[in-house]
Amino acid sequence: MKKRVLLLLMVVAMGIALTACGGDQTNKDTNVDKGTNTSTTDKGTNTNKDKETEAGKGDDTGAVKAGSTKEIVEAILAKVEQPAQMPVEGEMLKDMYHLDAALLEEYTIKMPMMNVKTNEIAVLKVKDAKDIPTVEEAIKKRATNVQKQFETYLQDQYENAKNYKLVTKGNYILFVIAEDADKMVAEFETLVK
């Protein structure tokens, strides 16, 4: 009898744990993104709300004209579904991307919540065009690190990481690791004029 009760409690606990890990992708992204409109020193996103509302306005086709990086990432993710992701902010930028936030006007980076996927998206707006090669090199280093992490771990994710995309348009840089990377690049091209 005690074994059955214990087994039942374990099943209930596992069900609760699975429910907590699962859920609606939209709700997770909405909850995770709540703190990103802060200064660079707090959360890693340097966004001015007045500038954001002006710059983020699209034309009749819905394209964002030099909008905020957050708006660009959200627009891309609205068109191309990705696994649950969390933001890369603050010290994580330096630790994972080997980048100084002072080079960037603003940035939005999302990486997988769980270490079984390589899917990652980053839109960075560089302050000065002369720093674009430095930022691109840092991103290539990040791509190499992701590849090394999955080289002997999950072969399909390793292949995914090897096929990353790095696109520069004006002062905006897009970095994508995803199965649908080409679709995300196409969406970025239409969003950034």
Secondary structure as UniProt FT lines:
FT   HELIX           2..21
FT   HELIX           25..32
FT   HELIX           33..35
FT   HELIX           40..43
FT   HELIX           49..55
FT   TURN            60..61
FT   HELIX           69..79
FT   STRAND          85..87
FT   HELIX           91..97
FT   HELIX           101..103
FT   STRAND          104..112
FT   TURN            115..116
FT   STRAND          120..126
FT   HELIX           129..131
FT   HELIX           132..150
FT   TURN            151..153
FT   HELIX           155..162
FT   STRAND          165..169
FT   TURN            170..171
FT   STRAND          172..177
FT   TURN            179..180
FT   HELIX           181..191
//
